[in-house]
Amino acid sequence: MTLPNTYADGNCPLARTLEVVGERWTLLIVRDAFYGVRRFGDFATQLGIPRAVLTGRLKTLVQEGVFTRDDDAAGGVEYRLTAKGIALWPAVHALMNWGESFYSPNGTKRLLRHDLDGGVLDHEGRCQDCGAAVPVPDIRIEPGPGFQSGGTELDPVSSAINTPRRLLEPIATTRTPAQARRRG
């Protein structure tokens, strides 16, 4: 449900941004796209989001130019972050940092590293080893000291997300013929 446009003349960029990414689930979908999730079914499985809600959120993100919707080689659909979507990384990273500060008493759950030299990124996205501002494709995410496995067998998407990997690196999952026919 879109926020009502109650600001006087539409000159509030924060209100406009929240109309695009402020609905429940939307930033989690964007976060998972940074983690490499691309397929409808993988978003649904990973997030536990109702399919109708996911459909609506993906449609909005595509209409707003945050994602592209592309046919993949397996006959399915993939959703990929555009440059506009990748530009959301500082906001997603800031929210992750805020959550780590206030809701992760056992330490950092997801550690971000500069993939080129292994240096840990600070809250501004700079490598603590070389000092570089690290672009999204050069960021590796891995379980941190506060990460706690659920103790159950994970689905392939969760397993991939919980292993060290570069952001935006696509997660490849095996699809059954029935899943290939149900294009999302």
Summary of the structure (lengths in Angstrom):
residues: 184
radius of gyration: 17.2
end to end distance: 20.8
largest distance: 51.6
contacts: 492
relative contact order: 0.15
helix: 39%
strand: 15%
